Amino acid sequence: MTDGPKYGFDTLQIHAGARPDPATGARQTPIYQTTAYVFRDAEHAAALFNLQEVGYIYSRLTNPTVAVLQERIATLEGGVGGVCCSSGHAAQIMALFPLMSPGKNVVVSTRLYGGTVTQFSHTIKRFGWEATFVDFDDLDAVKAAIDDNTRAVFCESIANPGGYITDLDAIAKIADAAEIPMIVDNTTATPYLCRPIEHGATLVVHSTTKYLTGNGTVTGGCVVDSGTFDWSANDKFPSLSQPEQAYHGLKFHETFGPLAFTFHGIAIGLRDLGMTMNPQAAHYTLMGTETLSLRMERHVENAVKIANWLEKDDRVDYVTYAGLKSSPYYDRVAKICPRGAGGLFTFAVKGGYDACIKLVNALEIFSHVANLGDARSLIIHSASTTHRQLTADQQRAAGAAPEVVRVSIGTEDVDDLIADLDQALSKASS
Ligand SMILES: *Cc1c(COP(=O)(O)O)cnc(C)c1O
């Protein structure tokens, strides 16, 4: 089928990017389990290597199964192109790589997935990159943090671990004024709940490991480009606007226009960094995307019921779910993610750190794991696990204080989940 705005989300999540297999007519996208592709002749090979013709050379760069997933996620996000990679963390490096160079910085929200905080505060320094952490609710602080060496701002739409909602439109305005792209990690919202490009995002990154696959089977990531940023407006983005020596002086933006970032991601990023998604992983994630909206509806429905139940419970101090009327982020839900505030939030257990440990040990249906976005309900005590590497101040700023647990509400029977929480809270508070 041809993709396009005339089809609704539920149709696109099944069909976008896919066609009956040209060789066999197979209706489901085959797993093209191959490393290399035979060239028609020597001229064909040369044209492919010169980027004069688009086609398959080697699966570190492109693979037909992965290509379907790239097109599907890009379509669901309303972008022009996508590049899949081996994990969400790989996607974050792939998004920053064409923008950054030694001495450049990215202004990032304090409310991020714990692994991202670590990646940005330690590992990217080895590339000579810096991240400046700011509270993205403080718009003046975001503005003040941007300097001549800033090449992007980075935040999550529905932010870890508390399920806070970022005011994407307000951040996009600041990024626009500074002539830098806004990168949004849309993992916890998915394009069903939030479409960051409609709120001014230049790039959207995903950990497809989570809701897009939906059952905790494979890791993967994706970078989607909106195609709207003018990389040649100034000299800030030479990788995209200036001649590339490795391709005979080709200028990506001049040659590929709105697809410049996507082509760069494949021709340079995947070619040289090698953070490639394998075709098996793409297959599992394609299966997941087919039911994305159905699952997200149930995740949201269950999360609303459970958050309301917890908020009324005496054994619980507070609940951070943005879908609660009491949340300071409640008004942003309608604007940023009109189909609901997702399935991720934290709650504080009376009794603090020790009660949280007892709670996670006592739960029977909820699994104690470092993951989210599974059909199964998951729980984690962030302060003793994912956010362990952070200082106490960083933990609080990130919404991972010692007295809170983070839940990723699954699609099970909500009454069973509430009963499980009820028995475990009794044990935790005894
Ligand atoms: C899991 C996650 C990541 C990292 O993704 P991996 O696939 O584990 O590398 C990044 N951002 C968010 C919001 C996540 O939940």
Boltz pocket constraint, residues with backbone or C-beta under 6 A from the ligand:
constraints:
  - pocket:
      binder: B
      contacts: [[A, 86], [A, 87], [A, 88], [A, 89], [A, 90], [A, 113], [A, 115], [A, 116], [A, 156], [A, 158], [A, 160], [A, 185], [A, 187], [A, 188], [A, 206], [A, 207], [A, 208], [A, 209], [A, 210], [A, 219], [A, 220], [A, 221], [A, 372]]
      max_distance: 6.0
